[in-house]
Amino acid sequence: MDKYLTIQAPAEGTYTEKRSKFLAFAFPVYSVEEIKGIVAEYQKKYYDARHVCYAYMLGVERTVFRANDNGEPSGTAGKPILGQINSNNLTNILIVVVRYFGGIKLGTGGLIVAYRMAAAEALANATFIEKYEEGTLSFSFEYPFMNEVMRIIKEENPEIVEQNFDNDCIMTLRIRMDSIPKLKARLEKVTSLTWK
């Protein structure tokens, strides 16, 4: 099966417990590099927060995952966030939960509940969608062959991830895995096209 469940667009949720505020952010993601970038961005954006914890799941097989407590007691933040991802059978998702300490300790049980509830709030505001496993193709070609390439793209309908039109044009396309061979075969017939 190349079908999986994820979220359509970023979503947010908040949860408050004994004056501690938990801000949760869910993102559809495709790679560990992308995840690292988002986590770094949120750690910078919420530099004044006590903790920026997260969990993610990647891939149709759901075998690439991580839970990070970011200084909270072991297993009290990342695991409950990951638990929400698992209980909804989601993948290609990252959930970041930012905690502002309210002055009252929540204890291990309280933390687990708070992080789980914050993650659940973000997911409650997200739209779940079924997607198919996708792959990317990157290539370059000479500008005079633009019309030919664009006709193939129009007919095969991949998502254009990146494009740069100069003397040499560079493109990255994303399409369902089982459609890659056909798209690749058609593009290979374009004169001057080289794979990146």
N, CA, C and O of each residue as an XYZ file, in Angstrom:
784
protein
N       0.847     -1.204      0.000
C       0.000      0.000      0.000
C       0.881      1.253      0.000
O       1.790      1.391      0.818
N       0.589      2.164     -0.940
C       1.361      3.412     -0.962
C       0.511      4.576     -0.462
O       0.846      5.742     -0.674
N      -0.606      4.239      0.213
C      -1.512      5.255      0.725
C      -1.203      5.514      2.200
O      -0.862      4.587      2.934
N      -1.321      6.768      2.636
C      -1.111      7.058      4.054
C      -1.976      8.238      4.471
O      -2.508      8.965      3.631
N      -2.106      8.415      5.776
C      -2.911      9.487      6.342
C      -1.987     10.551      6.921
O      -1.061     10.236      7.669
N      -2.239     11.805      6.576
C      -1.448     12.907      7.117
C      -2.360     14.113      7.289
O      -3.581     13.991      7.184
N      -1.770     15.283      7.554
C      -2.588     16.490      7.661
C      -2.368     17.350      6.424
O      -1.287     17.358      5.835
N      -3.412     18.069      6.046
C      -3.400     18.852      4.811
C      -2.523     20.089      4.910
O      -1.823     20.442      3.960
N      -2.565     20.749      6.071
C      -1.856     22.023      6.235
C      -1.486     22.192      7.704
O      -2.021     21.492      8.564
N      -0.574     23.115      7.995
C      -0.225     23.343      9.401
C      -1.455     23.690     10.238
O      -2.392     24.324      9.755
N      -1.435     23.261     11.507
C      -2.554     23.528     12.422
C      -1.989     23.831     13.802
O      -0.874     23.428     14.135
N      -2.776     24.548     14.601
C      -2.314     24.938     15.929
C      -3.340     24.609     16.994
O      -4.530     24.471     16.711
N      -2.861     24.485     18.228
C      -3.754     24.260     19.360
C      -3.078     24.782     20.619
O      -1.855     24.920     20.649
N      -3.859     25.077     21.667
C      -3.278     25.502     22.942
C      -3.937     24.746     24.075
O      -5.090     24.325     23.979
N      -3.187     24.583     25.147
C      -3.695     23.906     26.336
C      -3.055     24.584     27.537
O      -1.853     24.849     27.537
N      -3.853     24.863     28.557
C      -3.335     25.503     29.764
C      -3.603     24.601     30.953
O      -4.702     24.071     31.114
N      -2.574     24.432     31.794
C      -2.701     23.606     33.003
C      -1.923     24.291     34.121
O      -0.716     24.500     33.996
N      -2.597     24.641     35.209
C      -1.968     25.304     36.364
C      -1.045     26.434     35.932
O       0.115     26.494     36.339
N      -1.562     27.313     35.117
C      -0.872     28.504     34.608
C       0.265     28.206     33.618
O       0.833     29.140     33.051
N       0.608     26.936     33.398
C       1.578     26.613     32.348
C       0.814     26.613     31.032
O      -0.277     26.052     30.924
N       1.416     27.256     30.032
C       0.746     27.337     28.736
C       1.493     26.463     27.736
O       2.717     26.531     27.628
N       0.741     25.642     27.009
C       1.310     24.745     26.005
C       0.782     25.144     24.632
O      -0.423     25.088     24.385
N       1.688     25.547     23.735
C       1.308     25.929     22.368
C       1.731     24.795     21.451
O       2.908     24.436     21.406
N       0.786     24.232     20.723
C       1.089     23.086     19.856
C       0.956     23.467     18.386
O       0.027     24.172     17.991
N       1.908     22.984     17.581
C       1.931     23.267     16.147
C       2.151     21.962     15.395
O       3.123     21.252     15.652
N       1.257     21.644     14.470
C       1.390     20.425     13.657
C       1.711     20.826     12.219
O       1.143     21.781     11.690
N       2.622     20.092     11.598
C       3.054     20.387     10.220
C       3.086     19.129      9.371
O       3.525     18.079      9.839
N       2.620     19.220      8.111
C       2.871     18.105      7.186
C       4.333     18.214      6.744
O       4.769     19.294      6.346
N       5.094     17.126      6.805
C       6.528     17.165      6.468
C       6.906     15.969      5.599
O       6.189     14.971      5.539
N       8.062     16.098      4.922
C       8.523     15.027      4.032
C       9.899     14.480      4.373
O      10.240     13.374      3.954
N      10.712     15.244      5.140
C      12.074     14.783      5.388
C      12.580     15.230      6.753
O      12.052     16.171      7.346
N      13.614     14.542      7.245
C      14.241     14.885      8.521
C      14.876     16.276      8.421
O      14.852     17.036      9.389
N      15.446     16.615      7.248
C      16.055     17.942      7.061
C      15.009     19.041      7.256
O      15.255     20.045      7.925
N      13.835     18.826      6.653
C      12.737     19.790      6.774
C      12.325     19.932      8.247
O      12.094     21.039      8.732
N      12.238     18.802      8.945
C      11.862     18.792     10.363
C      12.878     19.574     11.189
O      12.504     20.399     12.023
N      14.166     19.311     10.954
C      15.230     20.015     11.697
C      15.101     21.522     11.512
O      15.284     22.284     12.461
N      14.789     21.949     10.303
C      14.620     23.369     10.009
C      13.467     23.982     10.786
O      13.603     25.069     11.347
N      12.332     23.291     10.821
C      11.145     23.805     11.534
C      11.420     23.858     13.040
O      11.108     24.853     13.694
N      12.003     22.785     13.588
C      12.297     22.747     15.024
C      13.249     23.888     15.401
O      13.030     24.576     16.399
N      14.306     24.087     14.603
C      15.263     25.173     14.875
C      14.563     26.536     14.834
O      14.822     27.411     15.661
N      13.684     26.689     13.865
C      12.941     27.950     13.722
C      12.071     28.215     14.956
O      12.005     29.345     15.439
N      11.409     27.176     15.462
C      10.526     27.345     16.630
C      11.316     27.521     17.918
O      10.866     28.213     18.831
N      12.506     26.892     18.000
C      13.354     27.094     19.172
C      13.843     28.544     19.216
O      13.989     29.131     20.288
N      14.095     29.113     18.024
C      14.540     30.501     17.935
C      13.373     31.456     18.219
O      13.513     32.428     18.961
N      12.235     31.157     17.618
C      11.050     32.011     17.759
C      10.561     32.049     19.219
O      10.148     33.096     19.717
N      10.615     30.896     19.890
C      10.135     30.808     21.274
C      11.312     30.627     22.234
O      11.267     29.800     23.145
N      12.369     31.418     22.011
C      13.591     31.318     22.830
C      13.305     31.542     24.313
O      14.038     31.044     25.168
N      12.234     32.296     24.624
C      11.905     32.610     26.018
C      11.064     31.536     26.692
O      10.735     31.659     27.872
N      10.711     30.473     25.951
C       9.902     29.388     26.525
C      10.803     28.431     27.292
O      11.998     28.334     27.014
N      10.223     27.723     28.262
C      10.997     26.785     29.070
C      11.407     25.562     28.244
O      12.546     25.101     28.331
N      10.474     25.042     27.446
C      10.757     23.836     26.661
C      10.119     23.925     25.277
O       9.028     24.474     25.125
N      10.804     23.382     24.266
C      10.249     23.238     22.923
C      10.417     21.746     22.580
O      11.468     21.315     22.106
N       9.361     20.984     22.831
C       9.393     19.529     22.649
C       8.713     19.160     21.340
O       7.908     19.928     20.815
N       9.038     17.980     20.814
C       8.427     17.595     19.545
C       8.465     16.090     19.334
O       9.167     15.350     20.024
N       7.683     15.673     18.353
C       7.715     14.286     17.882
C       7.340     14.309     16.411
O       6.590     15.172     15.955
N       7.888     13.325     15.668
C       7.523     13.218     14.260
C       7.467     11.764     13.828
O       8.013     10.872     14.476
N       6.784     11.559     12.707
C       6.667     10.241     12.079
C       6.797     10.480     10.583
O       6.186     11.398     10.037
N       7.605      9.641      9.919
C       7.816      9.783      8.479
C       7.648      8.442      7.767
O       7.918      7.380      8.328
N       7.198      8.522      6.520
C       7.159      7.352      5.650
C       5.874      6.544      5.731
O       5.209      6.493      6.766
N       5.548      5.921      4.620
C       4.342      5.097      4.524
C       4.408      3.935      5.511
O       3.391      3.545      6.086
N       5.600      3.386      5.706
C       5.777      2.255      6.627
C       5.756      2.705      8.084
O       5.676      1.873      8.988
N       5.827      4.015      8.319
C       5.819      4.604      9.666
C       6.966      4.059     10.526
O       6.773      3.751     11.702
N       8.162      3.942      9.930
C       9.305      3.390     10.662
C      10.314      4.456     11.074
O      11.198      4.185     11.886
N      10.194      5.665     10.525
C      11.117      6.750     10.882
C      10.376      7.701     11.822
O       9.455      8.407     11.410
N      10.792      7.706     13.091
C      10.110      8.579     14.056
C      11.076      8.973     15.160
O      12.124      8.355     15.349
N      10.696     10.014     15.882
C      11.514     10.476     16.997
C      10.630     11.244     17.957
O       9.681     11.912     17.548
N      10.951     11.142     19.244
C      10.263     11.910     20.280
C      11.338     12.624     21.089
O      12.303     11.990     21.516
N      11.192     13.941     21.310
C      12.206     14.716     22.009
C      11.573     15.471     23.174
O      10.627     16.237     22.993
N      12.119     15.238     24.396
C      11.582     15.867     25.618
C      12.168     17.241     25.898
O      11.636     17.966     26.739
N      13.247     17.625     25.221
C      13.875     18.939     25.374
C      13.981     19.393     26.838
O      13.580     20.504     27.183
N      14.518     18.529     27.679
C      14.747     18.920     29.071
C      13.631     18.576     30.040
O      13.835     18.650     31.252
N      12.469     18.207     29.551
C      11.407     17.743     30.447
C      11.823     16.347     30.943
O      12.654     15.699     30.308
N      11.254     15.868     32.077
C      11.605     14.517     32.536
C      11.364     13.488     31.423
O      10.379     13.571     30.689
N      12.272     12.529     31.313
C      12.233     11.538     30.229
C      10.854     10.901     30.052
O      10.257     10.394     31.002
N      10.362     10.941     28.799
C       9.091     10.294     28.473
C       7.847     11.099     28.794
O       6.735     10.607     28.601
N       8.004     12.340     29.285
C       6.806     13.112     29.675
C       6.306     14.066     28.595
O       5.205     14.605     28.713
N       7.105     14.286     27.531
C       6.698     15.254     26.507
C       6.651     14.630     25.114
O       5.584     14.525     24.510
N       7.825     14.215     24.605
C       7.889     13.651     23.254
C       7.013     12.421     23.071
O       6.327     12.287     22.058
N       7.033     11.513     24.060
C       6.247     10.271     23.933
C       4.744     10.523     23.862
O       4.077      9.956     22.996
N       4.180     11.370     24.761
C       2.736     11.641     24.637
C       2.367     12.341     23.317
O       1.272     12.138     22.792
N       3.287     13.167     22.782
C       3.032     13.822     21.490
C       3.020     12.746     20.405
O       2.118     12.706     19.568
N       4.037     11.867     20.427
C       4.112     10.764     19.467
C       2.889      9.846     19.603
O       2.389      9.309     18.615
N       2.423      9.680     20.832
C       1.228      8.866     21.087
C       0.012      9.379     20.325
O      -0.789      8.595     19.815
N      -0.118     10.710     20.252
C      -1.240     11.300     19.502
C      -1.094     11.038     18.001
O      -2.081     10.785     17.311
N       0.141     11.102     17.503
C       0.396     10.806     16.087
C       0.004      9.354     15.810
O      -0.672      9.059     14.824
N       0.440      8.445     16.701
C       0.145      7.016     16.535
C      -1.336      6.700     16.668
O      -1.877      5.923     15.882
N      -1.997      7.292     17.652
C      -3.408      6.946     17.863
C      -4.290      7.424     16.711
O      -5.400      6.927     16.521
N      -3.781      8.403     15.936
C      -4.526      8.853     14.755
C      -3.992      8.230     13.470
O      -4.457      8.544     12.374
N      -2.996      7.334     13.620
C      -2.419      6.607     12.485
C      -1.859      7.540     11.411
O      -2.008      7.290     10.215
N      -1.212      8.623     11.859
C      -0.697      9.631     10.934
C       0.775      9.394     10.629
O       1.487      8.767     11.413
N       1.224      9.895      9.493
C       2.643      9.910      9.169
C       2.950     11.160      8.353
O       2.048     11.908      7.978
N       4.236     11.377      8.085
C       4.698     12.604      7.418
C       4.142     13.814      8.158
O       3.555     14.727      7.576
N       4.358     13.775      9.488
C       3.848     14.835     10.359
C       4.858     15.140     11.462
O       5.551     14.254     11.962
N       4.919     16.409     11.819
C       5.725     16.881     12.945
C       4.792     17.662     13.856
O       4.000     18.480     13.389
N       4.885     17.407     15.167
C       4.141     18.218     16.133
C       5.152     18.803     17.120
O       5.894     18.072     17.776
N       5.166     20.123     17.211
C       6.034     20.843     18.140
C       5.134     21.407     19.243
O       4.107     22.022     18.956
N       5.524     21.197     20.510
C       4.767     21.780     21.621
C       5.716     22.654     22.440
O       6.738     22.189     22.945
N       5.351     23.929     22.558
C       6.143     24.922     23.285
C       5.502     25.104     24.660
O       4.296     25.327     24.763
N       6.327     25.006     25.730
C       5.771     25.168     27.079
C       6.306     26.421     27.747
O       7.514     26.638     27.836
N       5.371     27.242     28.216
C       5.711     28.372     29.068
C       5.336     27.968     30.492
O       4.168     27.709     30.780
N       6.319     27.916     31.374
C       6.130     27.467     32.750
C       5.307     28.488     33.522
O       5.576     29.688     33.460
N       4.311     28.010     34.244
C       3.407     28.907     34.975
C       3.743     29.060     36.443
O       3.015     29.727     37.178
N       4.854     28.442     36.889
C       5.239     28.603     38.290
C       4.813     27.458     39.185
O       5.288     27.347     40.315
N       3.923     26.603     38.699
C       3.469     25.464     39.498
C       3.899     24.183     38.796
O       3.585     23.973     37.625
N       4.620     23.327     39.518
C       5.074     22.063     38.920
C       3.881     21.153     38.676
O       2.971     21.060     39.500
N       3.903     20.479     37.520
C       2.778     19.620     37.144
C       3.006     18.156     37.524
O       2.061     17.368     37.566
N       4.255     17.798     37.799
C       4.547     16.392     38.095
C       4.539     15.586     36.803
O       4.050     16.047     35.771
N       5.088     14.376     36.874
C       5.210     13.548     35.668
C       3.870     13.281     35.005
O       3.724     13.471     33.797
N       2.894     12.843     35.782
C       1.565     12.545     35.234
C       0.919     13.768     34.613
O       0.304     13.682     33.551
N       1.058     14.905     35.275
C       0.489     16.157     34.770
C       1.115     16.588     33.460
O       0.431     17.070     32.557
N       2.438     16.408     33.365
C       3.144     16.770     32.133
C       2.682     15.891     30.966
O       2.416     16.386     29.870
N       2.591     14.591     31.216
C       2.168     13.647     30.167
C       0.797     14.047     29.632
O       0.583     14.109     28.422
N      -0.132     14.320     30.557
C      -1.494     14.713     30.158
C      -1.461     16.030     29.379
O      -2.122     16.157     28.348
N      -0.694     17.011     29.868
C      -0.653     18.336     29.239
C      -0.087     18.264     27.817
O      -0.656     18.854     26.899
N       1.020     17.552     27.628
C       1.614     17.446     26.287
C       0.691     16.665     25.348
O       0.562     17.003     24.171
N       0.051     15.621     25.877
C      -0.883     14.845     25.057
C      -2.068     15.711     24.634
O      -2.468     15.696     23.470
N      -2.629     16.467     25.583
C      -3.789     17.316     25.293
C      -3.437     18.436     24.306
O      -4.232     18.758     23.423
N      -2.256     19.021     24.456
C      -1.831     20.098     23.549
C      -1.711     19.551     22.124
O      -2.193     20.166     21.173
N      -1.062     18.383     21.986
C      -0.922     17.754     20.660
C      -2.298     17.425     20.085
O      -2.547     17.624     18.896
N      -3.186     16.920     20.941
C      -4.550     16.562     20.507
C      -5.302     17.805     20.025
O      -6.066     17.735     19.062
N      -5.088     18.936     20.691
C      -5.739     20.194     20.293
C      -5.301     20.617     18.886
O      -6.126     21.021     18.066
N      -3.988     20.519     18.617
C      -3.489     20.887     17.281
C      -4.103     19.960     16.234
O      -4.509     20.411     15.163
N      -4.169     18.663     16.544
C      -4.733     17.699     15.581
C      -6.234     17.905     15.399
O      -6.772     17.663     14.318
N      -6.905     18.349     16.452
C      -8.345     18.605     16.354
C      -8.625     19.752     15.380
O      -9.701     19.826     14.787
N      -7.641     20.645     15.224
C      -7.798     21.784     14.307
C      -7.212     21.508     12.926
O      -7.194     22.391     12.067
N      -6.736     20.290     12.714
C      -6.125     19.929     11.426
C      -7.124     19.165     10.561
O      -8.065     18.555     11.068
N      -6.907     19.209      9.261
C      -7.709     18.425      8.325
C      -6.885     17.211      7.927
O      -5.781     17.347      7.400
N      -7.424     16.021      8.181
C      -6.721     14.787      7.815
C      -7.003     14.471      6.352
O      -8.140     14.587      5.896
N      -5.969     14.071      5.619
C      -6.155     13.688      4.221
C      -5.379     12.409      3.922
O      -4.350     12.119      4.534
N      -5.903     11.661      2.968
C      -5.195     10.480      2.491
C      -4.307     10.895      1.345
O      -4.751     11.584      0.426
N      -3.052     10.482      1.390
C      -2.125     10.808      0.310
C      -1.444      9.536     -0.155
O      -1.539      8.486      0.479
N      -0.765      9.657     -1.266
C      -0.007      8.537     -1.798
C       1.468      8.837     -1.647
O       1.892      9.991     -1.711
N       2.253      7.777     -1.445
C       3.697      7.962     -1.328
C       4.201      8.637     -2.594
O       3.850      8.253     -3.710
N       5.031      9.648     -2.392
C       5.521     10.427     -3.519
C       7.040     10.404     -3.567
O       7.711     10.164     -2.563
N       7.559     10.658     -4.746
C       8.994     10.765     -4.934
C       9.265     12.036     -5.713
O       8.345     12.645     -6.258
N      10.529     12.437     -5.767
C      10.862     13.647     -6.516
C      11.837     13.337     -7.651
O      12.640     12.407     -7.574
N      11.739     14.131     -8.684
C      12.648     14.060     -9.831
C      13.228     15.451    -10.033
O      12.489     16.434    -10.102
N      14.555     15.534    -10.129
C      15.207     16.821    -10.395
C      16.005     16.710    -11.686
O      16.692     15.717    -11.928
N      15.899     17.758    -12.516
C      16.582     17.710    -13.805
C      16.809     19.117    -14.326
O      16.233     20.084    -13.828
N      17.665     19.213    -15.346
C      17.868     20.492    -16.012
C      17.737     20.279    -17.517
O      17.903     19.168    -18.021
N      17.438     21.357    -18.216
C      17.298     21.291    -19.681
C      17.516     22.687    -20.238
O      17.471     23.675    -19.506
N      17.749     22.754    -21.526
C      17.976     24.054    -22.165
C      16.645     24.747    -22.423
O      15.641     24.101    -22.723
N      16.652     26.059    -22.301
C      15.433     26.863    -22.411
C      14.582     26.586    -23.659
O      13.356     26.565    -23.550
N      15.183     26.373    -24.846
C      14.340     26.140    -26.034
C      13.402     24.924    -25.911
O      12.456     24.799    -26.689
N      13.657     24.024    -24.938
C      12.820     22.824    -24.792
C      11.731     22.994    -23.721
O      11.083     22.029    -23.315
N      11.548     24.237    -23.281
C      10.565     24.552    -22.242
C       9.159     24.071    -22.590
O       8.512     23.425    -21.765
N       8.672     24.374    -23.795
C       7.304     23.992    -24.172
C       7.094     22.490    -24.103
O       6.056     22.021    -23.636
N       8.074     21.744    -24.567
C       7.987     20.289    -24.552
C       7.891     19.761    -23.108
O       7.072     18.893    -22.806
N       8.738     20.298    -22.232
C       8.734     19.882    -20.818
C       7.405     20.264    -20.162
O       6.811     19.458    -19.446
N       6.942     21.485    -20.406
C       5.699     21.953    -19.783
C       4.482     21.158    -20.272
O       3.528     20.961    -19.519
N       4.512     20.703    -21.524
C       3.407     19.883    -22.040
C       3.358     18.548    -21.276
O       2.283     18.091    -20.885
N       4.514     17.937    -21.072
C       4.570     16.669    -20.323
C       4.063     16.890    -18.896
O       3.291     16.083    -18.378
N       4.494     17.979    -18.265
C       4.068     18.292    -16.897
C       2.554     18.488    -16.832
O       1.891     18.019    -15.907
N       2.027     19.185    -17.829
C       0.576     19.418    -17.856
C      -0.185     18.095    -17.978
O      -1.212     17.908    -17.326
N       0.313     17.188    -18.803
C      -0.372     15.908    -19.025
C      -0.200     14.931    -17.860
O      -1.133     14.199    -17.528
N       0.991     14.911    -17.230
C       1.248     13.957    -16.137
C       0.875     14.513    -14.758
O       0.694     13.756    -13.804
N       0.762     15.842    -14.664
C       0.293     16.547    -13.476
C       1.088     16.323    -12.180
O       0.483     16.091    -11.133
N       2.428     16.387    -12.223
C       3.170     16.338    -10.962
C       3.119     17.708    -10.282
O       2.763     18.706    -10.909
N       3.475     17.748     -9.005
C       3.572     19.026     -8.291
C       4.957     19.605     -8.600
O       5.958     18.893     -8.517
N       5.015     20.882     -8.952
C       6.301     21.533     -9.205
C       6.813     22.042     -7.864
O       6.242     22.965     -7.283
N       7.895     21.434     -7.374
C       8.456     21.792     -6.074
C       9.380     22.988     -6.210
O       9.383     23.884     -5.366
N      10.172     22.996     -7.292
C      11.147     24.055     -7.495
C      11.354     24.258     -8.984
O      11.349     23.295     -9.751
N      11.537     25.505     -9.400
C      11.853     25.764    -10.806
C      12.689     27.029    -10.909
O      12.479     28.003    -10.185
N      13.643     26.984    -11.828
C      14.524     28.120    -12.034
C      14.778     28.209    -13.536
O      15.412     27.327    -14.115
N      14.287     29.264    -14.161
C      14.414     29.395    -15.609
C      15.493     30.401    -15.966
O      15.360     31.597    -15.710
N      16.558     29.898    -16.559
C      17.662     30.730    -17.003
C      18.088     30.151    -18.358
O      17.257     29.560    -19.048
N      19.354     30.303    -18.758
C      19.809     29.636    -19.986
C      19.579     28.137    -19.857
O      19.080     27.479    -20.769
N      19.962     27.618    -18.687
C      19.636     26.234    -18.342
C      18.497     26.289    -17.342
O      18.570     27.025    -16.358
N      17.459     25.527    -17.581
C      16.318     25.519    -16.680
C      16.468     24.337    -15.727
O      16.854     23.242    -16.137
N      16.160     24.568    -14.455
C      16.254     23.513    -13.447
C      14.867     23.334    -12.833
O      14.188     24.306    -12.503
N      14.457     22.062    -12.686
C      13.150     21.773    -12.096
C      13.222     20.601    -11.147
O      14.015     19.678    -11.334
N      12.381     20.647    -10.120
C      12.174     19.499     -9.246
C      10.675     19.268     -9.195
O       9.898     20.182     -8.918
N      10.283     18.033     -9.466
C       8.866     17.654     -9.483
C       8.608     16.601     -8.411
O       9.484     15.792     -8.104
N       7.392     16.614     -7.840
C       6.989     15.580     -6.887
C       5.730     14.914     -7.454
O       4.790     15.583     -7.882
N       5.741     13.567     -7.444
C       4.614     12.824     -8.004
C       4.487     11.479     -7.286
O       5.435     11.007     -6.659
N       3.320     10.880     -7.385
C       3.080      9.577     -6.778
C       4.138      8.577     -7.260
O       4.459      8.522     -8.447
N       4.674      7.789     -6.319
C       5.757      6.848     -6.609
C       5.508      5.999     -7.846
O       6.377      5.873     -8.709
N       4.312      5.417     -7.927
C       4.072      4.504     -9.058
C       3.902      5.229    -10.395
O       3.781      4.582    -11.435
N       3.891      6.571    -10.378
C       3.815      7.339    -11.630
C       5.193      7.812    -12.102
O       5.331      8.319    -13.215
N       6.206      7.647    -11.255
C       7.556      8.121    -11.595
C       8.107      7.483    -12.877
O       8.602      8.207    -13.741
N       8.039      6.143    -13.032
C       8.634      5.554    -14.244
C       8.087      6.148    -15.551
O       8.852      6.413    -16.479
N       6.773      6.355    -15.623
C       6.158      6.894    -16.839
C       6.618      8.336    -17.079
O       6.979      8.698    -18.199
N       6.603      9.150    -16.028
C       7.022     10.550    -16.149
C       8.497     10.626    -16.562
O       8.871     11.408    -17.436
N       9.322      9.799    -15.917
C      10.757      9.782    -16.210
C      11.008      9.376    -17.667
O      11.836      9.979    -18.349
N      10.294      8.357    -18.136
C      10.458      7.870    -19.512
C      10.097      8.962    -20.520
O      10.775      9.131    -21.533
N       9.022      9.701    -20.231
C       8.611     10.777    -21.141
C       9.627     11.920    -21.138
O       9.960     12.462    -22.192
N      10.117     12.283    -19.952
C      11.077     13.388    -19.854
C      12.412     13.031    -20.503
O      13.084     13.898    -21.061
N      12.792     11.768    -20.433
C      14.075     11.338    -21.020
C      14.122     11.534    -22.532
O      15.204     11.563    -23.117
N      12.964     11.669    -23.169
C      12.912     11.887    -24.623
C      13.181     13.342    -24.995
O      13.377     13.665    -26.167
N      13.190     14.230    -23.972
C      13.448     15.652    -24.243
C      14.937     15.845    -24.493
O      15.767     15.485    -23.658
N      15.271     16.416    -25.652
C      16.676     16.694    -25.980
C      17.243     17.659    -24.960
O      16.556     18.597    -24.555
N      18.465     17.456    -24.538
C      19.210     18.312    -23.612
C      18.880     18.074    -22.133
O      19.522     18.667    -21.266
N      17.912     17.237    -21.831
C      17.539     17.033    -20.438
C      18.559     16.155    -19.716
O      18.922     15.086    -20.207
N      19.019     16.608    -18.549
C      19.927     15.804    -17.728
C      19.387     15.734    -16.321
O      18.822     16.705    -15.818
N      19.560     14.567    -15.669
C      19.072     14.353    -14.303
C      20.037     14.930    -13.284
O      21.252     14.906    -13.478
N      19.498     15.436    -12.223
C      20.324     16.021    -11.146
C      20.540     14.987    -10.055
O      21.205     15.270     -9.059
